[in-house]
């Protein structure tokens, strides 16, 4: 579920900042599918998109492949990732944004 920026609890926000385009659009779709019940704040700044949620979110390669309609490798996501909030953990099949401590 998407929310307005005013709804976000920014102290505990995590998530990617991506170059605008096909990958960012697919990540938005995949995050909603991979994190059911989570609310995301999406800020479109034309050249880049900031996506945030509280505490933790994950995006899976298989979900991105469905959203894009083609094979996908996680390094392609890393190339489009210009920044992020929180900590990040990456594998060949997932990218996880999280906090170790709540504020």
Buried (B, 14 or more C-beta within 10 A) or exposed (E): EEBEEEEBBEEBBBBBBBBBEEBBBBBBBBBBEBBEEBBBBBEEEEEBBBBBBBBBBBBBBEBBBBBBEEEBEBEBBEEBBEEBBBEBEEEEEBBBBEBEEEE
